Amino acid sequence: MSTPTSLSTTALLTASAGSRQTAASHAKRALLARHHIVAPSLRVADAAAAAVFGAARVRGPIARDVIAKVTGLSIATVNRQVTALLDAGILRERADLAVSGAIGRPRVPVEVNHEPFLTLAVHIGAKTTSIAATDLLGRTLDVVETPTPVGNQSAALASLAGSASRYLSRWHRRRPLWVGVTAGGAVDSVTGLVDHPRLGWTGAPVGAVLAETLALPVSLASHVDAMAGAELLLGARRRDGRTTDASARDTGTSLYVYARETVGYALSIGGRVHSPASGPGTIAALPAQSELLGGSGQLESTVSDEAVLSAARRLRIVPAGGPSSTIAAVFRAARGGDERATGLLAERARVLGEAVALLRDMLNPDDLVVGGQAFTEYPEGFPLVESAFAQRSVLGARDIRVTSFGNRIQEAGAGVVSLGGLYADPIGAMRRAQSRRPESA
């Protein structure tokens, strides 16, 4: 009799465990729905509405028949999507630009109706947090910087949300649609949780806190993945100043390498930023040796701003402390002719160039982009990066392209996270934003 009893108990325990797992799964989905945490879309979208909106965003004002030509969609499909986007309020007609003598609506150009809307972009850095407003064309309208809150995790998140809320309250004439957040560490884009060892955050509910405070949908991404997304979705237009469509860049691979306080990399493959389910990889521990810079023999501890500043203090290029003991002061000293400072920055450029060469040789991407203030804040040193890269790489010659966003790459990354959902599914994103916003009234 003992065997049936044992089997029955086992079955009950198994059923109970399954019920608990199912209940936990339902609770998690309900929590995400309540907070409106949405995984970011860092890809070139191919849905009809996305293609039409993308053509208007990149090439507008643009006529419907031209949209059909550049997207490959039928004129009937384009007309349906344009009508839906006009109804949603994110496209507008420009009858004043219609071709003289043309008959019918297909020749009335449309463009993105960007003035009434904005998205909020938040970049949480190790030391500084940037909060920016972005329009629907991906342009940064304004940005403020504040020290990243430290100390107790809950208090830090409350302070961060309060700063974002106060900033958003300034924009009386634009309706906010979405919040995009980027951070270092491990970012769970599905749950909105962040593990950030340098800030002492473990399972920090960044997404939930911001969604509750701001009453807007929130998307979160690793900051380097987001910067690669900005290059993919916004960078080409910024480089040539006009009409390069993201859909033209949906093949091939691109390697993005970042360096400032931290170092990181991201890959774009086939028009999509590669974001592993377990989180991005790391290059912080790549071997890097420099007697001048010091460090622990690893890349991040050798080339970070803090490493360069520590070396500058040892060499007495800047004081050991005080307001003038900053990385900006090191750059000023180098530009002022201080040979110790120029030597220090040249050494950083060498180490960075060799690290980029190592990554390029391993991955051999079609396109190679670098960004972050370690590359952009002191452009005088970039030829040394290129020289070290060329000497270290064992593959054929390859150009390194500096990010088209310069020192504003952090805001651009957070901005594209806030816009990715709209670019991928403009009608759905507008519905989600509109259904969320009345709760804050």
C-alpha positions, 0 to 999 in steps of 0.5 A, a space after each residue: 500500500 505504500 507505493 500508491 501512497 508514495 506515487 500519489 504524494 509525488 503527483 500532488 507535489 509535482 502538481 503543486 509545484 507546477 501550479 506555483 510556477 504557473 501562478 508565478 508566471 501569471 503574476 509576473 505577466 500581470 506585473 509587467 502589464 500593470 507597469 507597462 514595461 516593454 522590451 526595446 526594439 533595436 532593429 530595422 522593422 519590416 512591417 508595413 506601418 513601420 516602413 511607411 513611417 520610416 520613409 516619412 521620417 527619413 525622407 519626408 515630406 514625401 508623396 504616397 507614390 514615392 513611399 510605395 516606390 522606396 518601400 516596395 509596398 503597393 499603393 493601396 497598402 501605402 494609402 491604408 497605412 498613411 490613413 492610419 498614421 494620420 488618424 493616430 496623429 503622427 503623420 500630417 499632410 502638407 497640401 502646401 507642397 503638393 505638385 502643381 496641377 496634380 490630381 488626387 491625394 497620392 501627390 499630397 506629401 506627408 511628413 512626421 508630425 513631430 511637434 506635439 510629441 516627445 519621448 523621455 531618454 534616461 542614461 544612468 551612468 556610473 557617475 552622471 545621469 543624463 535626462 533628455 527629451 527626444 522628438 519623433 525624428 530622433 533629435 535631442 531637444 534638450 538634455 540635463 545632467 545630474 549626479 547619479 544617485 548613490 547610497 540606498 537602492 530604493 532611495 536612489 531610484 526614488 530620487 532618479 524618478 523624481 528628477 525625471 518627473 520634474 524634468 518632464 513637467 517642463 514640457 507643457 506643449 508636448 505630450 510624452 509618449 514613452 520612456 527609454 532607459 539605458 544603464 551599465 551592468 546587467 539590464 533585464 529588458 523584460 522585467 525592467 530589473 537592473 544589476 549594477 555592481 558599481 552603484 550597488 544595485 541588485 535587482 533594482 526595479 528601475 522600470 517599475 519605479 519609472 513607469 509608476 512615477 511617470 505613468 508611461 510605458 518604459 523600455 530598458 536596454 544595456 547602454 552599449 546595445 542602445 548606442 549600437 541601436 542609435 547607429 543602426 536606426 539614426 546614425 546614417 541620416 546623421 552622417 549624410 545629413 539627409 535621406 539614408 533609410 535604415 532599411 538599406 542597412 539591414 544586411 551585414 554586421 557592425 561592431 560597436 566598441 565603447 569606452 569611457 568609465 566602462 568599456 563594452 561592445 555590441 554587434 548588429 547583425 542583419 539589421 538587428 542589435 544582437 542582444 543575448 537573453 543572458 545579457 551582453 558580453 563583456 570586454 572589461 577583462 580583456 588583457 591590456 598592459 600599460 606601465 604608464 596607465 597602471 591598472 590590473 592588467 585588464 582593459 577597463 581598469 587600464 583605459 577608463 577615465 578613472 584610470 587615466 585620472 589616477 595616472 595623471 594625479 600620480 604624474 602631478 599633471 592635475 592635483 591629487 584632489 579638488 575641483 580641478 582634478 578632473 579628466 577634463 583638466 587632463 585634456 586641457 593640459 594636453 592641449 596646452 602643451 603638457 608633454 606628460 598629459 599628451 604622453 598619457 593620452 597617447 598611451 590610452 589611444 595605443 591600448 584602445 587601438 590594440 583592443 579594437 584590433 583584437 575584437 575586429 580580428 575575432 569578429 571581422 565585421 563589415 562595419 567598425 564603429 567606436 564611441 564614448 568620450 575615450 574616443 570623442 572627447 580628445 579627437 587629437 588622439 584618434 590618429 594614434 588609435 588608428 595607427 595602433 589598430 593598423 599595426 595590431 590587426 592581422 587582417 586586411 586594412 579596415 577603416 574605423 568610423 567614429 560615432 556620428 553622435 560625438 559626445 552625445 552618444 549616451 543620450 542618443 542611445 537612450 533616445 533610440 530605446 524610447 523610440 524603438 517601439 514607435 519605429 517598429 509598430 507606430 500604431 500599436 505604440 501610440 495606442 499603448 501610450 494613450 491607454 497608459 497616460 490617462 492614469 496620471 491625470 
